[in-house]
Amino acid sequence: MKTNTYIVKVLLAGFTLGASALVAQAETIKVCSDDGAAEPWFSKEGKGLAVMLTEMAAAKAGLKVEVVPLPWKRCLDEVETGATAGALAASHKEERAKYAMYPMTGDKLDASRRIYSDGYTLYRVKGNAIGWDGSKFTNMTGSIGAQRGYSIIDDLKKWGAKVDEGGGTAKDNLKKLVGGQIQGLALSTVEGNVSTKMPEFAGKVEAVSPALVAKPYFAIFGKDYYSKNQKAVDSLWAAMATVRESKEYKAKEAAAIKN
């Protein structure tokens, strides 16, 4: 009897360890991000503040995340098809909401569970007359550049701009701006403020006030993935809100944005 009891205990222990391993494996969430260097939120090396916050939030929630940099349009396509669980970091668009879940409170977006807040600002070569008065462009005689797949493109078209989507990164587009290929450039506000300090652009490019738009950016997840992993995703979103307001993360964010 003792031998049989021992064998049963060993088998049960092995089963428990095996089940734990499966749970741990199931709690590794694969998400994609933009592979362009969108400093300070993302870097070419697959890091940046958004990735850092997500990893910190996952650890707090007892989860693991794997962040895979991809071209942004492909990243969103993979969320839509279910090839990837989710994406960092997406603003809200009705088109995306058809296939992806955002953190919600009732029927409203819950911005408290965002990754970060940012927006878009118009940049121009110093001396150029193009402007923005908060609702429309002024002295616009050429095209405005924007990064491929970014949400600001729809807004620019709605405001009557001819949009050049040829540049993949902020640096690519800034080169086109300085080279005279585009008259203006719509960039993420924080990324633009960082990128225009690069030696090749410093003193040549300026931001136009006010900002074109300000909005929150979220970790989004495919609806099918969310329906099967709601508890894990909700835990991650909740942890993002806590980590984002922590002293540790705020210090890292302030240092990165200042630089």
LOLUM-657537 format. One record per atom (N, C-alpha, C, O): z, y, x. Coordinates in steps of 0.05 Angstrom, whole numbers, padded with zeros to 5 digits, always signed. Example, Ala and Ser with C-alpha at 12.3 -4.5 7.8 and 13.67 -1.06 7.14 Angstrom:
BEGIN
+00156-00114+00264 +00156-00090+00246 +00156-00066+00264 +00169-00066+00285 +00142-00045+00257 +00143-00021+00273 +00157+00001+00258 +00161+00023+00268 
***
This chain:
BEGIN
+00000-00024+00017 +00000+00000+00000 +00000+00025+00017 -00014+00045+00012 +00016+00024+00039 +00018+00047+00057 -00010+00053+00069 -00018+00076+00071 -00023+00031+00077 -00049+00034+00089 -00069+00046+00070 -00084+00064+00076 -00069+00036+00045 -00087+00046+00025 -00081+00075+00018 -00099+00091+00015 -00055+00082+00017 -00047+00110+00012 -00056+00128+00034 -00066+00150+00029 -00054+00119+00059 -00063+00134+00082 -00093+00139+00081 -00103+00161+00085 -00108+00117+00074 -00137+00120+00072 -00145+00140+00051 -00163+00156+00055 -00131+00138+00028 -00137+00157+00006 -00132+00185+00014 -00148+00203+00008 -00110+00190+00028 -00103+00217+00038 -00124+00227+00057 -00132+00251+00056 -00133+00210+00075 -00154+00218+00095 -00179+00225+00080 -00192+00245+00087 -00187+00208+00061 -00211+00214+00046 -00209+00239+00030 -00228+00255+00029 -00186+00244+00018 -00182+00269+00003 -00183+00293+00021 -00194+00314+00014 -00170+00290+00045 -00170+00312+00064 -00199+00318+00073 -00207+00342+00075 -00215+00297+00078 -00242+00301+00086 -00259+00314+00064 -00275+00331+00069 -00253+00305+00039 -00267+00317+00016 -00261+00347+00014 -00278+00364+00008 -00235+00354+00017 -00226+00381+00015 -00238+00399+00037 -00247+00421+00031 -00239+00388+00061 -00252+00403+00083 -00282+00407+00077 -00292+00429+00082 -00294+00386+00068 -00323+00388+00061 -00328+00409+00040 -00347+00424+00041 -00311+00409+00019 -00314+00428-00003 -00309+00456+00007 -00324+00475-00001 -00289+00460+00025 -00284+00486+00036 -00308+00496+00052 -00315+00520+00050 -00321+00478+00067 -00344+00486+00082 -00367+00495+00064 -00381+00514+00070 -00370+00480+00042 -00391+00488+00023 -00386+00515+00011 -00404+00531+00007 -00360+00520+00004 -00353+00546-00008 -00358+00568+00012 -00369+00589+00005 -00350+00563+00038 -00354+00584+00058 -00384+00590+00061 -00393+00613+00065 -00400+00568+00060 -00429+00571+00063 -00440+00587+00040 -00458+00604+00043 -00430+00581+00016 -00440+00594-00008 -00433+00624-00009 -00446+00640-00022 -00412+00631+00006 -00402+00659+00006 -00415+00676+00028 -00408+00699+00031 -00435+00665+00042 -00450+00681+00061 -00474+00693+00046 -00491+00678+00036 -00474+00719+00044 -00494+00733+00027 -00515+00744+00045 -00510+00760+00063 -00540+00736+00040 -00562+00746+00056 -00575+00770+00042 -00584+00768+00020 -00575+00793+00056 -00587+00817+00046 -00606+00828+00066 -00604+00822+00090 -00625+00844+00057 -00644+00857+00076 -00640+00887+00076 -00627+00898+00058 -00650+00900+00097 -00648+00929+00099 -00675+00939+00111 -00691+00923+00121 -00678+00965+00110 -00702+00977+00121 -00702+00973+00151 -00683+00979+00165 -00725+00963+00162 -00726+00959+00191 -00733+00984+00207 -00734+00983+00231 -00739+01006+00193 -00743+01031+00207 -00716+01043+00215 -00696+01039+00201 -00716+01057+00237 -00691+01070+00246 -00685+01094+00228 -00696+01115+00232 -00668+01090+00208 -00660+01111+00190 -00632+01120+00198 -00612+01116+00183 -00630+01133+00221 -00604+01141+00232 -00591+01162+00213 -00605+01178+00201 -00564+01161+00210 -00546+01142+00223 -00540+01117+00206 -00523+01101+00214 -00554+01114+00183 -00547+01092+00165 -00557+01066+00176 -00544+01045+00173 -00581+01066+00188 -00593+01041+00199 -00605+01047+00226 -00614+01069+00231 -00605+01027+00244 -00617+01030+00270 -00638+01008+00274 -00639+00989+00259 -00655+01012+00293 -00675+00992+00300 -00663+00965+00307 -00675+00944+00303 -00638+00965+00317 -00625+00941+00325 -00612+00927+00302 -00598+00906+00306 -00615+00937+00278 -00604+00924+00254 -00575+00932+00250 -00560+00918+00235 -00566+00954+00262 -00539+00963+00258 -00539+00990+00243 -00558+00995+00228 -00519+01006+00247 -00518+01032+00233 -00494+01032+00214 -00482+01011+00209 -00488+01056+00203 -00465+01059+00186 -00466+01041+00161 -00446+01030+00153 -00489+01039+00148 -00491+01023+00124 -00485+00994+00129 -00472+00981+00113 -00495+00984+00151 -00490+00956+00158 -00461+00952+00166 -00448+00933+00158 -00450+00972+00181 -00422+00970+00189 -00404+00970+00164 -00385+00953+00163 -00409+00988+00145 -00392+00989+00121 -00394+00962+00105 -00374+00952+00096 -00419+00952+00103 -00423+00927+00088 -00408+00904+00101 -00395+00887+00088 -00409+00902+00128 -00394+00881+00142 -00364+00884+00139 -00350+00864+00136 -00354+00909+00141 -00326+00913+00137 -00317+00906+00109 -00296+00894+00105 -00334+00913+00089 -00327+00907+00061 -00328+00877+00056 -00310+00867+00042 -00347+00863+00068 -00349+00834+00065 -00324+00821+00076 -00313+00802+00064 -00315+00829+00100 -00291+00818+00112 -00267+00822+00094 -00250+00805+00091 -00265+00846+00083 -00243+00852+00065 -00243+00835+00040 -00222+00827+00030 -00267+00828+00030 -00269+00812+00006 -00269+00782+00012 -00272+00766-00007 -00266+00774+00037 -00266+00746+00045 -00294+00734+00043 -00297+00710+00038 -00314+00750+00049 -00342+00741+00047 -00356+00744+00075 -00344+00756+00093 -00380+00734+00077 -00396+00738+00100 -00423+00749+00091 -00433+00741+00071 -00434+00768+00107 -00461+00778+00101 -00479+00774+00125 -00470+00777+00148 -00503+00769+00119 -00524+00769+00140 -00545+00790+00132 -00557+00788+00111 -00548+00810+00149 -00566+00832+00144 -00592+00828+00160 -00591+00827+00184 -00614+00826+00146 -00640+00821+00159 -00658+00846+00155 -00665+00852+00133 -00665+00860+00177 -00683+00883+00175 -00711+00875+00168 -00722+00856+00180 -00723+00888+00148 -00750+00883+00139 -00764+00909+00132 -00750+00929+00127 -00790+00910+00132 -00803+00934+00121 -00793+00938+00092 -00790+00919+00077 -00787+00963+00085 -00772+00968+00060 -00786+00956+00035 -00773+00944+00018 -00812+00959+00033 -00826+00949+00010 -00823+00918+00009 -00819+00907-00013 -00826+00905+00031 -00823+00876+00032 -00794+00868+00025 -00790+00848+00011 -00775+00883+00034 -00747+00878+00028 -00743+00878-00002 -00731+00860-00013 -00753+00899-00016 -00750+00900-00045 -00765+00878-00059 -00756+00867-00079 -00789+00871-00048 -00804+00849-00060 -00789+00823-00058 -00790+00807-00077 -00775+00819-00036 -00760+00794-00033 -00736+00793-00052 -00728+00771-00061 -00724+00816-00058 -00702+00816-00077 -00714+00809-00105 -00701+00794-00120 -00737+00820-00111 -00749+00816-00137 -00757+00786-00141 -00754+00775-00163 -00767+00773-00119 -00775+00745-00122 -00752+00726-00118 -00755+00702-00123 -00729+00736-00108 -00706+00718-00104 -00705+00706-00076 -00688+00690-00071 -00724+00714-00059 -00724+00704-00031 -00700+00714-00015 -00691+00701+00003 -00690+00737-00023 -00666+00749-00011 -00647+00758-00033 -00656+00767-00054 -00621+00755-00028 -00601+00760-00049 -00601+00790-00057 -00600+00796-00081 -00602+00808-00037 -00599+00836-00043 -00610+00854-00021 -00622+00844-00002 -00607+00880-00025 -00618+00899-00007 -00599+00922-00002 -00584+00930-00020 -00599+00932+00023 -00583+00956+00030 -00603+00977+00039 -00621+00970+00054 -00602+01001+00032 -00586+01013+00011 -00606+01027-00007 -00623+01042+00002 -00605+01022-00033 -00625+01031-00052 -00614+01052-00071 -00592+01049-00082 -00630+01073-00075 -00623+01092-00096 -00632+01079-00123 -00646+01059-00123 -00623+01091-00145 -00630+01080-00171 -00657+01088-00180 -00664+01112-00180 -00673+01068-00188 -00699+01073-00200 -00701+01053-00224 -00693+01030-00221 -00713+01062-00246 -00716+01045-00269 -00733+01020-00261 -00727+00998-00271 -00753+01024-00245 -00770+01002-00236 -00753+00981-00222 -00757+00957-00227 -00735+00989-00204 -00718+00970-00190 -00697+00957-00208 -00691+00934-00205 -00688+00972-00227 -00667+00962-00246 -00678+00940-00264 -00662+00926-00277 -00704+00936-00265 -00715+00914-00281 -00710+00887-00268 -00708+00867-00283 -00707+00887-00241 -00703+00861-00228 -00677+00860-00212 -00669+00839-00202 -00664+00883-00209 -00640+00884-00192 -00616+00895-00207 -00618+00912-00225 -00592+00886-00198 -00567+00895-00210 -00555+00917-00192 -00554+00914-00167 -00546+00938-00204 -00530+00959-00191 -00502+00957-00201 -00497+00946-00223 -00482+00968-00186 -00455+00968-00197 -00454+00987-00221 -00462+01010-00220 -00444+00976-00243 -00443+00991-00268 -00415+00992-00280 -00399+00974-00275 -00409+01013-00294 -00385+01015-00311 -00396+01019-00339 -00405+01041-00346 -00395+00999-00355 -00408+01000-00381 -00438+01001-00377 -00450+00984-00364 -00451+01022-00389 -00480+01025-00385 -00487+01047-00366 -00509+01057-00365 -00467+01055-00349 -00472+01077-00330 -00468+01067-00301 -00451+01050-00296 -00484+01079-00283 -00481+01073-00255 -00453+01080-00246 -00442+01101-00253 -00441+01063-00229 -00415+01068-00218 -00418+01078-00190 -00418+01062-00171 -00420+01104-00186 -00425+01115-00160 -00402+01111-00141 -00405+01114-00117 -00378+01105-00151 -00355+01101-00134 -00359+01076-00117 -00345+01073-00096 -00377+01058-00125 -00381+01033-00110 -00407+01034-00094 -00419+01014-00088 -00415+01058-00087 -00439+01063-00071 -00433+01056-00042 -00410+01052-00034 -00454+01054-00026 -00451+01052+00003 -00447+01081+00015 -00429+01085+00031 -00464+01099+00006 -00462+01126+00016 -00477+01145-00004 -00492+01136-00021 -00473+01170+00000 -00488+01191-00015 -00505+01205+00005 -00497+01212+00027 -00530+01210-00003 -00548+01225+00014 -00569+01238-00005 -00563+01241-00029 -00591+01244+00004 -00612+01256-00013 -00636+01261+00004 -00640+01248+00025 -00653+01279-00004 -00677+01286+00011 -00679+01316+00013 -00672+01332-00005 -00688+01325+00037 -00692+01353+00043 -00721+01357+00053 -00732+01339+00066 -00732+01379+00047 -00758+01387+00057 -00756+01398+00085 -00740+01416+00089 -00772+01388+00103 -00773+01399+00130 -00800+01411+00136 -00820+01401+00125 -00801+01432+00151 -00826+01445+00158 -00825+01454+00187 -00804+01457+00199 -00848+01459+00198 -00850+01471+00225 -00841+01500+00223 -00849+01514+00204 -00826+01509+00241 -00816+01537+00240 -00840+01556+00239 -00859+01554+00254 -00838+01575+00220 -00859+01594+00217 -00878+01587+00194 -00893+01604+00184 -00877+01562+00184 -00894+01554+00162 -00881+01565+00136 -00856+01566+00134 -00898+01573+00117 -00887+01586+00093 -00880+01568+00070 -00869+01577+00050 -00885+01541+00072 -00879+01524+00050 -00849+01525+00043 -00832+01526+00061 -00843+01526+00017 -00815+01528+00009 -00809+01511-00015 -00827+01498-00027 -00784+01511-00024 -00775+01496-00047 -00753+01513-00060 -00733+01520-00047 -00757+01520-00086 -00738+01537-00099 -00717+01522-00117 -00703+01534-00132 -00717+01496-00114 -00699+01480-00130 -00712+01465-00153 -00701+01447-00165 -00737+01474-00160 -00751+01461-00182 -00781+01458-00176 -00794+01441-00188 -00791+01474-00157 -00820+01472-00151 -00824+01482-00122 -00808+01496-00110 -00847+01473-00111 -00855+01481-00084 -00869+01508-00085 -00881+01515-00105 -00866+01523-00064 -00879+01549-00062 -00896+01549-00036 -00889+01537-00016 -00918+01564-00037 -00936+01566-00014 -00945+01539-00003 -00948+01535+00021 -00949+01520-00021 -00957+01493-00013 -00988+01491-00012 -01001+01493-00032 -00999+01488+00012 -01028+01487+00016 -01037+01461+00027 -01061+01455+00028 -01018+01444+00036 -01025+01418+00048 -01009+01396+00036 -00996+01400+00016 -01010+01373+00049 -00995+01350+00038 -00967+01348+00049 -00960+01361+00069 -00950+01333+00035 -00923+01329+00044 -00919+01299+00051 -00927+01282+00036 -00908+01294+00074 -00904+01267+00084 -00879+01255+00073 -00860+01269+00067 -00880+01228+00070 -00856+01213+00062 -00859+01185+00072 -00881+01175+00077 -00836+01171+00076 -00837+01144+00086 -00845+01125+00065 -00837+01127+00042 -00861+01105+00073 -00872+01085+00054 -00850+01071+00038 -00831+01062+00049 -00854+01070+00011 -00836+01055-00006 -00811+01070-00014 -00794+01059-00029 -00807+01095-00005 -00783+01109-00010 -00784+01123-00038 -00806+01130-00047 -00761+01125-00051 -00760+01134-00079 -00770+01163-00082 -00778+01171-00104 -00768+01179-00061 -00775+01208-00063 -00805+01211-00069 -00813+01232-00079 -00821+01191-00063 -00850+01193-00068 -00857+01199-00097 -00873+01216-00103 -00844+01185-00115 -00848+01190-00144 -00841+01218-00151 -00854+01231-00167 -00819+01228-00140 -00810+01256-00146 -00830+01276-00136 -00837+01295-00150 -00839+01272-00111 -00859+01291-00100 -00884+01292-00117 -00894+01314-00122 -00893+01270-00126 -00917+01269-00143 -00912+01283-00169 -00929+01298-00180 -00888+01279-00180 -00881+01292-00205 -00880+01322-00202 -00886+01337-00221 -00873+01331-00178 -00871+01360-00173 -00898+01372-00164 -00900+01395-00158 -00919+01355-00165 -00946+01365-00160 -00955+01365-00131 -00976+01377-00124 -00941+01351-00114 -00948+01350-00086 -00969+01328-00080 -00968+01307-00093 -00986+01333-00061 -01004+01312-00050 -00988+01298-00029 -00979+01311-00009 -00983+01272-00032 -00964+01258-00014 -00979+01241+00006 -00998+01227+00000 -00970+01243+00031 -00980+01227+00053 -00959+01206+00059 -00938+01212+00069 -00966+01180+00053 -00947+01159+00057 -00953+01143+00082 -00944+01120+00085 -00967+01154+00100 -00977+01139+00124 -00956+01134+00145 -00960+01115+00161 -00934+01148+00145 -00914+01145+00167 -00892+01126+00159 -00881+01128+00137 -00886+01106+00177 -00866+01087+00171 -00837+01096+00177 -00819+01087+00164 -00834+01113+00197 -00807+01121+00205 -00805+01151+00205 -00826+01165+00204 -00781+01161+00206 -00777+01190+00207 -00791+01202+00232 -00803+01223+00230 -00789+01188+00254 -00801+01198+00279 -00831+01199+00276 -00844+01219+00285 -00843+01179+00264 -00872+01179+00260 -00880+01203+00244 -00900+01217+00251 -00865+01209+00223 -00872+01231+00205 -00867+01258+00218 -00883+01277+00213 -00847+01260+00234 -00841+01285+00248 -00864+01291+00268 -00871+01315+00272 -00874+01271+00280 -00897+01275+00299 -00921+01286+00283 -00935+01303+00293 -00925+01275+00259 -00948+01285+00243 -00943+01314+00234 -00961+01330+00233 -00917+01320+00228 -00911+01347+00220 -00916+01367+00242 -00929+01387+00239 -00905+01361+00266 -00909+01379+00289 -00938+01380+00297 -00947+01401+00307 -00953+01358+00293 -00981+01358+00300 -00999+01371+00280 -01023+01372+00284 -00988+01380+00257 -01004+01394+00238 -01019+01376+00218 -01036+01386+00203 -01013+01351+00217 -01027+01333+00199 -01016+01334+00171 -01030+01328+00151 -00991+01343+00168 -00979+01348+00142 -00965+01375+00143 -00957+01385+00164 -00963+01388+00119 -00950+01414+00119 -00920+01413+00117 -00906+01430+00128 -00911+01393+00102 -00882+01390+00099 -00874+01360+00101 -00892+01343+00101 -00849+01355+00102 -00839+01328+00105 -00813+01324+00089 -00794+01339+00093 -00813+01304+00071 -00789+01298+00056 -00774+01275+00070 -00784+01253+00071 -00751+01282+00081 -00735+01262+00095 -00707+01260+00083 -00697+01279+00071 -00695+01236+00086 -00667+01233+00079 -00652+01256+00094 -00656+01260+00117 -00635+01270+00079 -00622+01294+00090 -00607+01289+00116 -00610+01303+00135 -00590+01268+00115 -00574+01262+00139 -00592+01252+00162 -00589+01261+00185 -00610+01234+00156 -00629+01225+00177 -00645+01248+00188 -00650+01249+00212 -00654+01266+00171 -00670+01289+00180 -00654+01307+00199 -00665+01316+00219 -00629+01311+00192 -00612+01328+00209 -00608+01316+00236 -00605+01330+00256 -00606+01289+00237 -00603+01275+00262 -00630+01275+00278 -00630+01281+00302 -00651+01267+00264 -00677+01264+00277 -00689+01289+00289 -00701+01289+00310 -00685+01312+00274 -00696+01337+00284 -00682+01348+00308 -00690+01368+00320 -00660+01335+00317 -00647+01343+00341 -00658+01329+00366 -00651+01336+00388 -00676+01310+00361 -00689+01297+00384 -00704+01318+00401 -00715+01337+00390 -00703+01315+00427 -00715+01335+00445 -00744+01343+00438 -00751+01366+00440 -00760+01324+00428 -00788+01330+00422 -00792+01347+00397 -00813+01358+00392 -00770+01349+00380 -00772+01364+00355 -00752+01387+00354 -00756+01405+00337 -00732+01387+00371 -00712+01408+00371 -00724+01436+00375 -00740+01440+00393 -00717+01454+00357 -00727+01481+00359 -00755+01485+00347 -00764+01508+00344 -00768+01463+00338 -00794+01465+00326 -00794+01461+00296 -00812+01471+00282 -00774+01446+00286 -00773+01438+00258 -00748+01449+00245 -00727+01450+00258 -00750+01458+00220 -00726+01468+00206 -00725+01456+00178 -00745+01449+00166 -00701+01455+00167 -00696+01446+00140 -00699+01469+00121 -00693+01492+00127 -00709+01463+00097 -00712+01482+00076 -00690+01479+00055 -00685+01456+00047 -00677+01500+00048 -00656+01498+00027 -00667+01508+00001 -00684+01526+00000 -00656+01497-00022 -00637+01476-00024 -00649+01448-00019 -00674+01446-00016 -00633+01427-00020 -00643+01400-00017 -00661+01394-00041 -00658+01404-00063 -00680+01376-00036 -00698+01367-00058 -00683+01352-00079 -00687+01356-00103 -00665+01335-00070 -00649+01318-00089 -00626+01306-00074 -00627+01302-00050 -00604+01300-00088 -00581+01286-00077 -00575+01262-00095 -00577+01264-00119 -00568+01240-00083 -00564+01216-00099 -00547+01195-00084 -00545+01196-00059 -00534+01177-00099 -00520+01155-00086 -00538+01132-00079 -00559+01128-00091 -00531+01116-00059 -00546+01093-00050 -00528+01068-00051 -00505+01069-00042 -00539+01047-00061 -00523+01023-00067 -00534+00998-00053 -00556+00997-00043 -00516+00978-00052 -00525+00950-00047 -00534+00939-00074 -00518+00939-00093 -00558+00930-00075 -00568+00919-00101 -00574+00889-00097 -00578+00880-00075 -00572+00875-00119 -00576+00846-00118 -00594+00837-00141 -00594+00847-00163 -00611+00817-00134 -00629+00806-00154 -00613+00796-00179 -00591+00785-00175 -00624+00799-00202 -00609+00792-00227 -00602+00763-00228 -00580+00756-00237 -00620+00746-00219 -00614+00717-00219 -00591+00711-00200 -00573+00695-00206 -00592+00723-00176 -00571+00718-00156 -00544+00728-00167 -00524+00715-00165 -00545+00752-00179 -00520+00763-00190 -00508+00745-00212 -00484+00742-00213 -00525+00735-00229 -00515+00718-00251 -00500+00693-00241 -00482+00683-00255 -00509+00684-00218 -00497+00659-00207 -00474+00665-00187 -00458+00648-00180 -00472+00690-00178 -00452+00698-00158 -00438+00724-00165 -00432+00740-00147 -00433+00728-00191 -00422+00753-00200 -00395+00760-00187 -00391+00783-00179 -00378+00740-00185 -00351+00745-00174 -00353+00756-00145 -00339+00775-00137 -00370+00743-00129 -00373+00751-00101 -00384+00779-00098 -00375+00795-00082 -00406+00784-00114 -00418+00811-00112 -00400+00833-00122 -00398+00854-00109 -00386+00828-00144 -00366+00848-00154 -00345+00853-00134 -00336+00876-00131 -00336+00832-00120 -00315+00835-00099 -00326+00852-00076 -00312+00869-00065 -00351+00848-00069 -00363+00863-00047 -00366+00892-00055 -00359+00910-00039 -00376+00898-00079 -00378+00925-00088 -00351+00940-00088 -00349+00963-00080 -00331+00926-00098 -00304+00938-00099 -00293+00944-00071 -00281+00965-00067 -00298+00925-00053 -00289+00929-00025 -00304+00953-00012 -00293+00967+00005 -00330+00956-00019 -00345+00979-00008 -00332+01005-00015 -00331+01024+00001 -00323+01008-00040 -00310+01032-00049 -00285+01038-00033 -00279+01060-00026 -00269+01017-00028 -00244+01020-00013 -00249+01026+00017 -00237+01045+00028 -00267+01011+00029 -00273+01015+00058 -00285+01043+00063 -00278+01056+00082 -00303+01052+00045 -00316+01077+00048 -00296+01100+00050 -00301+01120+00063 -00274+01098+00036 -00254+01119+00036 -00232+01115+00056 -00213+01130+00057 -00234+01094+00072 -00213+01088+00092 -00215+01107+00116 -00237+01117+00122 -00193+01112+00129 -00193+01129+00152 -00210+01118+00175 -00224+01133+00189 -00209+01092+00178 -00224+01079+00199 -00254+01084+00196 -00268+01092+00215 -00264+01079+00172 -00293+01083+00168 -00301+01112+00168 -00321+01120+00180 -00284+01129+00156 -00291+01158+00155 -00293+01170+00184 -00310+01187+00189 -00276+01160+00202 -00277+01170+00229 -00304+01161+00243 -00316+01177+00257 -00312+01137+00237 -00337+01127+00249 -00361+01142+00237 -00380+01149+00252 -00360+01148+00211 -00382+01163+00198 -00384+01191+00209 -00405+01201+00215 -00361+01204+00211 -00361+01232+00221 -00372+01234+00249 -00386+01253+00255 -00365+01214+00266 -00375+01215+00293 -00405+01210+00294 -00419+01223+00310 -00415+01192+00278 -00443+01185+00278 -00460+01209+00267 -00481+01215+00278 -00451+01221+00245 -00466+01243+00234 -00465+01268+00252 -00485+01283+00254 -00443+01272+00265 -00441+01295+00284 -00460+01293+00307 -00472+01312+00316 -00464+01268+00316 -00482+01263+00338 -00511+01264+00330 -00529+01261+00346 
***
